[in-house]
């Protein structure tokens, strides 16, 4: 579990217990992260019962905000963790890396590098995990 204070908002992994979580670690300076964002957003739209949580470990919160604006990132929960405690807790230092966490908080799968989250194999896996 981790807790991120993002301005006036507090986000913790524990608040999503009971849901399938697609936990994506990314950074604004990472071209593959930008490449995969549209499919993460589409995944969230197609499978509303899961939770896509995109955690940036940018050290510059303004670069994070500008990235979201410039690239029209919306439709998934995004937070910035300039302390990098959340990604380091998962051993992630090179984005993008994504963890699939089941309803009980157990990590079921790890993806390294950009993915096409609309790939039928991934969508079917997430559907079956949620059944």
C-alpha positions as CSV (number, residue, x, y, z in Angstrom):
1,X,0.0,0.0,0.0
2,X,1.0,3.6,-0.5
3,X,-0.5,7.0,0.2
4,X,0.1,10.0,-2.1
5,X,-0.9,13.5,-1.2
6,X,-1.6,15.2,-4.4
7,X,-2.5,18.8,-3.5
8,X,-5.8,18.7,-1.6
9,X,-6.4,15.1,-2.8
10,X,-5.1,12.0,-1.0
11,X,-4.9,8.7,-3.0
12,X,-4.0,5.4,-1.5
13,X,-3.9,2.0,-3.1
14,X,-5.9,0.6,-0.2
15,X,-9.0,2.7,-1.2
16,X,-9.3,0.5,-4.3
17,X,-9.4,-2.8,-2.4
18,X,-12.2,-4.8,-3.9
19,X,-11.5,-3.6,-7.5
20,X,-9.1,-4.8,-10.1
21,X,-6.4,-2.1,-10.3
22,X,-4.2,-1.4,-13.3
23,X,-1.4,0.5,-11.5
24,X,0.7,2.3,-14.1
25,X,4.0,4.1,-13.2
26,X,5.0,6.7,-15.7
27,X,6.8,10.1,-16.1
28,X,6.4,13.1,-18.3
29,X,9.8,12.7,-19.8
30,X,9.1,9.2,-21.0
31,X,8.0,8.9,-24.7
32,X,6.7,5.3,-24.4
33,X,4.5,6.5,-21.5
34,X,2.8,9.0,-23.8
35,X,2.5,6.3,-26.5
36,X,0.5,4.0,-24.2
37,X,-1.8,6.6,-22.5
38,X,-4.5,6.5,-25.2
39,X,-5.0,2.8,-24.8
40,X,-5.0,3.1,-20.9
41,X,-7.8,5.6,-21.2
42,X,-9.6,3.4,-23.7
43,X,-9.2,0.4,-21.3
44,X,-10.8,2.4,-18.5
45,X,-13.7,3.3,-20.7
46,X,-14.2,-0.3,-22.0
47,X,-13.9,-1.9,-18.5
48,X,-15.4,0.5,-16.0
49,X,-15.3,-2.1,-13.3
50,X,-11.5,-1.9,-13.1
51,X,-9.5,1.1,-11.9
52,X,-6.7,2.5,-13.9
53,X,-4.4,4.4,-11.5
54,X,-1.5,6.2,-13.3
55,X,1.2,7.4,-10.9
56,X,3.8,9.8,-12.2
57,X,7.1,9.9,-10.4
58,X,8.1,13.2,-11.9
59,X,10.0,15.3,-9.5
60,X,8.6,18.5,-11.0
61,X,4.9,18.7,-10.3
62,X,4.6,21.5,-13.0
63,X,6.1,19.2,-15.7
64,X,3.5,16.6,-14.6
65,X,0.6,19.1,-14.9
66,X,1.8,20.4,-18.2
67,X,2.1,16.9,-19.6
68,X,-1.5,16.2,-18.7
69,X,-2.7,19.4,-20.3
70,X,-0.6,19.2,-23.5
71,X,-1.6,15.6,-24.1
72,X,-5.3,15.8,-23.0
73,X,-4.9,13.1,-20.4
74,X,-8.3,12.5,-18.9
75,X,-10.5,9.5,-18.0
76,X,-8.1,7.8,-15.7
77,X,-7.0,8.7,-12.2
78,X,-3.6,10.4,-12.4
79,X,-1.4,11.5,-9.5
80,X,2.1,12.7,-9.1
81,X,4.5,11.3,-6.4
82,X,7.6,13.5,-6.5
83,X,8.9,11.7,-3.4
84,X,9.0,8.5,-5.6
85,X,8.1,6.4,-2.5
86,X,5.3,4.6,-4.4
87,X,7.3,3.5,-7.4
88,X,10.3,2.6,-5.3
89,X,8.1,0.5,-3.1
90,X,7.4,-1.6,-6.2
91,X,11.0,-1.5,-7.4
92,X,10.1,0.6,-10.4
93,X,12.7,3.1,-11.6
94,X,12.3,3.0,-15.4
95,X,8.8,3.8,-16.7
96,X,6.5,2.6,-17.9
97,X,5.8,-0.3,-15.7
98,X,2.4,-1.5,-14.8
99,X,1.1,-3.9,-12.2
100,X,-2.2,-5.8,-12.3
101,X,-3.6,-6.0,-8.7
102,X,-6.5,-8.2,-7.9
103,X,-9.5,-7.4,-5.6
104,X,-7.6,-8.7,-2.6
105,X,-4.5,-6.5,-3.2
106,X,-2.4,-9.3,-4.7
107,X,-0.1,-8.4,-7.6
108,X,-1.1,-10.9,-10.4
109,X,1.0,-9.6,-13.3
110,X,3.7,-7.1,-14.2
111,X,4.1,-5.4,-17.6
112,X,7.4,-3.7,-18.4
113,X,7.4,-1.2,-21.2
114,X,4.5,0.4,-23.2
115,X,1.5,-1.9,-23.9
116,X,-1.5,-1.7,-26.1
117,X,-4.1,-2.0,-23.3
118,X,-6.8,-2.6,-25.8
119,X,-5.2,-5.9,-26.9
120,X,-7.9,-8.6,-26.6
121,X,-5.5,-10.8,-24.6
122,X,-5.1,-8.2,-21.9
123,X,-8.7,-7.2,-21.9
124,X,-9.8,-10.9,-21.6
125,X,-7.3,-11.4,-18.8
126,X,-8.7,-8.5,-16.9
127,X,-12.3,-9.6,-17.5
128,X,-11.5,-13.1,-16.2
129,X,-9.6,-11.8,-13.2
130,X,-12.7,-9.7,-12.3
131,X,-15.2,-12.6,-12.7
